[in-house]
Amino acid sequence: MVHKERKLSALLVNNYIERYKYLLLALLFLLLAMLIETNFFNHRFSKHHAKAFEQILKAKQLNAKQFLDEICSIQNQTDYNAYRSLYRKNSRLLVNQEMSFYVIKNNTLLYWSDNSINFPIDSLEKVKSKICYLDNAWYLSEYKTLDSVEVYLLTFIKSEYPYENEYITNRFHSDFNITPLVSVYIEEQPETFAINDTSNTPILWLTQNTGRPENVIQRYLSIFLYFIGILFVLIFMNTFLRKIRKRYVRDIINMLFFGVVVAIRAWMIHAKVPYVCYTTHLFNPSYYASSQLIPSLGDLLIHVMLVFYFLYQIQTRIRDFKFNSKYKTILLYAGFIVLSNLILLIITSLAQSLVYNSNIHLELFNLLDSGLLSFVVYLILGICLYSFFLVCIAFFSTVGVKLHTRNSILLFSSGLLVHMLTYFTGLSTQSVWSFVFYAICLGLFYYLYRHGEFVFSIGFKALLLLLSVLFIQLYLNYHIQLKHAAVKRLYAVSLTNEQDPVAEMLLKGVKQQMRKDSLVKGIMQNPVGNEDKLNSYLQKKYFSGFLNRYNLESTICGTLDNFSNANKLSNCDNYFNALLKSYGVFLPYSEYYFLNNVNGTISYFDSLCFALPGGKQTKLFIELNSKRITQELGYPKLLLSNDLKQNKHLLKYSYAKYRDNKLLSQKGDFPYSLTIQSSTVDEYSEREYYRYRHTIYTVNKDMQIVVSHKIPTFFNQLVWFSYIFIYFFILITIYDYVSERKYKGKKYQYTFTEKIRFSLFAVLFVSLVLTGVSLVLINTRQQTKAQEKNVREKLQSILVELSNQYDEIEEIPKSEREKLESQLIYFSNVFFTDINIYTPQGDLFASSRPEVFAYKLVGKKMNPKAFYRMQIGDLPEFVSEEHIGALDFTSAYGVLTNSKNTVLGFVNLPYFTKQDELTQQITSLIVAILNIYVILLMLATIFAVFISNKITYPLTILRDKMKLVKVGTKNEKIQWSAPDEIGDLIANYNSMIDQLDISVRKLAESEREGAWREMAKQIAHEIKNPLTPIKLNLQLLNKSWDVGDENFEKRLKTISKSIIEQIDALAETANSFSNFAKLTEGAPEKIVINELLKSCITLFEQEQYIKFVSNLPLQPIVIFADRDKMLRLFNNIIKNAIQAIPFQTEGTITVSLELHNSMALVSIRDTGAGIPTEVANKMFEPYFTTKSTGSGFGLAISKKIIEMAGGRIWFETELHVGTVFYIELPVVEEKE
């Protein structure tokens, strides 16, 4: 008994876990997500992190000391080659640890291993402390002095730049693994953690500033776990609802769940929970926001997925409803028309919203311009379209076959009428595309369902997919072009007061520098006659480089007597103040004024006042105006802060400014003409030429701005279509795979057709990928060589120019520096590359881009490898790959010599734009390859779908015919004339059919003979059993008569009674055989099976020791069968259940009834001894019984009754636990 209770307890626990496993998994994943999210937001620099940092720093210090000892072990401390060899030997250590060493002799830098910083040769005290800050970075410093030589070793700790961009970022060395929000101090500060060196002396202090550290792994792991948890909640609800048999209970729970989900979503949006999601681009409203209900793209995705889930629930449950009345059918028609139009309205509204309310790139003909958010948008639209198809499937699967011509015409006309009304009344955003799409979809579904049972074949899916992609692309393209037109107008207006953020950045601090400039001060003491000199000086000193694209106009006014009347200070102030009042916009960042004069130029203004003796004063007015059509070298991204980046969505547009019908400036890919003919007086006008669509904005009679956008070609549209098709195809394939595994509950088995299809697709995909990768690698190598060759040619041209200039001098004098820098700027604009000149000692002398050195992004020493190769190795030219931060660039060096071959210096061309140009070239190639390949993949997919069906069509016929093969019926042969492998297979099939027919006939004859023989044996045995005692009794009675037995009369009565009992047994056997033979007779009728089972339970519930439990639903379930036979069936099974329980032992019999897939399922469970395995296989055979009494016909008759009613019977048993008999019978509808 204890063993049985333990087994029951284990069974209950397993059942409980199996029932609630998805809910338990959901709770587990959600709890993990919340824990990770909590850690994500509470992760601050702590004492534990400080200890870990200290251990790593000590290890670095030990490494530095060991390497410093190795440097000092060099015998000849002035041997440059020895240091170079040591560097090569330990290059991996130096690079990985970002270490650099410097050798100094007699206050001269003898050797430097790295030129990333300006080593402070004039202030060595900075690097003699354990921690030093040099050129935007913190370093751990170690040094040793040997005789006259000093060796310094710097180990990188953290960078701290004045600005950040994609190339230079604030960071700690990767070994420390901490956020850059942690600040470094060399003195103790409040709430800081001391970091000790190897001697346990504090050398620096760390603390975390306000802000949140970026931990991408934790963030996205938390979001992923939230998603998985919610997915398991939905799966649990789906499985839970499927187990509920009472429809109204299921519907109530579903509605309650829907209400709870809506309430939770409203709270999540209001409270921004989980907050970790709102730290991502997906939930960032700057990318997409529509309303308070849809504040981000992520929220929209969640809404759409939940709506899809509930529509899926409706689609799976609607088949249980019976629309067998006129009113229900009308309600179904109206519901379908309203719901299908509503979903299509939502699709078109969302499509418009996603175009106009987002800055997400949706034109997929340049995949690399698209990001993850682009595919999320198409995922949302794909889910919406599939929701529309779910509604169509639910409707047509319910009434599709019953949909007659008259009803179908009514359905089509009503649906299209509602669609047209919503469009023409302005209630929707639908267009002719949605109208055509709706009509075609209705026609396709009607045709498919009207011609038989619907099978969602791959061909039909492909057709719907093509239709959906075409609809989505056409609709989006229409509205994207409208958006382009609107954006171009806004862009044109903004260009009227265009500013230059790079120039504004460079102007910062210029005013203070000029105020302190002694030369400027001197000229402003006596300015009359020195105006040109001052203007030339200011242009070279302060407004060169990038600012050289501006014309400088300086005006000097004052209160001195020698000023003309026009230059009197009062007149100048009045004029310039009026100018500022009308057009000036003060820029606090640069302390200059931007002049919004709407004349097509970018203008800036400032003034400086200088006090003179005697109360006099002079004032310098500076005005910068952009030049016409500048073709100078662009400013490198390396020097631009992230805050100064132009909106990348505007880079796709070209623009030009015209003043007096002449080109003033232009930007972009389109080649604008030098003049414009304005033929319209409208403020805005549109034109199309050279495959561009142009918006012309007439600012005034003198000023026009043209903004242009390239018109997508047919090839672009085809590529766009292909990307959407492939993306949707992958989503559908994944969905089908998950659905198959979910419903089959086992490993998904691919069909032969699917294997062919995926094989064709995989072969093409792999071959295209390999070809594409090879092309990219080859092109990258070729482009790199071409760029290197280009740099060498530019270097030689510059060397020729400079050599001619300095042919006769032995050394370039320092007085030539300003002149040389101006010349380098000119050369840089001619050759479109930056230029540096280094002295023979490796020191920077002049540069066309001094800002790189002014911002201390790189040191002023020459690259040590190039210096060694050219100064020591006498190479005339050297090209190396260098980097500043994350920017990798090609740097070419050449020796500048005079006519005597004396080295005057080294010319360096740092090709900063190399990475951008190479990336752009490779990107263009990749995009071209991807565009071609995606079209090929789309065609291959369509080809694979239809060719695989064509190839497997004979096999499909063979499979269908084999499914119809039945023993004892006429099986149809397959007609196939082609002499191929399929023909051989079909010939074998036809031969098998012939052999099967012969075998069936022989088997039937054999079975009939065997059955009659077995039946005869059974009947003979059953008759022989009572005849033997009858014969013996009669012989005994005859003997008693012969001997005159005095008890003859009494014996006669006893023997007569026994003979009568045996004759009754013979009669029972005859009746059982007769009943078995007459089972085909009867009068079927509608029976409420609930009531029938109740009467059977009532008949036996008085049995001693037996407890009956009934689980019968209140809702009547009706079957069609013979009442008497069904009553006999259930009585027999219940009686067997009672007899299966040991005598005088308490037992329980449970009778249950439920509705399962339109079938009534009756289960009769007992707690008896169970059925042994060797007996179980014979339970339904006639004349088989395990009891001492009975004919053995009971279960055989029961099975026959069930099969006649169109049902089936089976049982499950477990020894010492009990047996359950299941009876499944078809349900009939109860007429109202």
ABEGO torsion letter per residue (X at the ends): XAAAAAAAAAAAAAAAAAAAAAAAAAAAAAAAAAAAAAAAAABBBBAAAAAAAAAAAAAAAAAAAAAAAAAAABABAABAAAAAAAAAAAAAAAAAAGBBBBBBBGGBBABBABAABBBBAABAAAAABABBBBGGBBBBBBBBBBEABBBBBBBBABBBBABBBAABBBBBBAAAGBBAABBBBABBBBGBBBBBBAAGBBABBBBBBBEBBBBAAAAAAAAAAAAAAAAAAAAAAAAAAAABABAAAAAAAAAAAAAAAAAAAAAAAAAGOBAAAAABAAABAAABBABAABABAAAAAAAAAAAAAAAAAAAAAAAABBBABAAAAAAAAAAAAAAAAAAAAAAAAAAAAAAAABABBABAABAAABBAAAAAAAAAAAAAAAAAAAAAAAAAAAAAAABBAAAAAAAAAAAAAAAAAAAAAGABABBAAAAAAAAAAAAAAAAAAAAEBBBBBAAAAAAAAAAAAAAAAAAAAAAAAAAAAAAAAAAAAAAAABBBAAAAAAABGAAAAAAABAAAAAAAABABGAAAAAAAAAAAAAABEAAAABBBBBBBBBABAABBAAABAAAAAAAAAAAAAAABBBBAAAGBBBBBAGAGBBBBBBBBBBBBBGGBBBBBBBBBBBBBGBABBBBBAAABBAAABBBAAAAABBBBBBBGGBBABBBEABBBBABBBBABABABBBBBBGGBBBBBBBABAABBBBBBBBBBBAAAAAAAAAAAAAAAAAAAAAAAAAAAAAAAGBBBBBBAAAAAAAAAAAAAAAAAAAAAAAAAAAAAAAAAAAAAAAAAAAAAAAAAAAAAAAAABABBBAAAAAAAAAAAAAAAAAAGBBBBBBBAAGBBABBABAAAAAAGABBABBBAAAAAAAAAAGBABBBBBBBBEABBBBBBBBBBBBAAGBBAEBBBBBBAAAAAAAAAAAAAAAAAAAAAAAAAAAAAAAAAAAAAAAAAAAAAAAAAAAAABBBGBBBBBBBBABBBAAAAAAAAAAAAAAAAAAAAAAAAAAAAAAAAAAAAAAAAAAAAAAAAAAAAAAAAAAAAAAAGBAAAAAAAAAAAAAAAAAAAAAAAAAAAAAAAAAAABEBBBBBBAAAAAAAAAAAAAABBGBBBBBBBBABBBBBBBBAAAAAAAAAAAAAAAAAABBBGBBBBBBBBBBBBGGBBBBBBBBABAEBBAAAAAAAABBGBBABABEAGAAAAAAAAAAAAAGBBBBBBBBBGAEBBBBBBBBBBBBBX
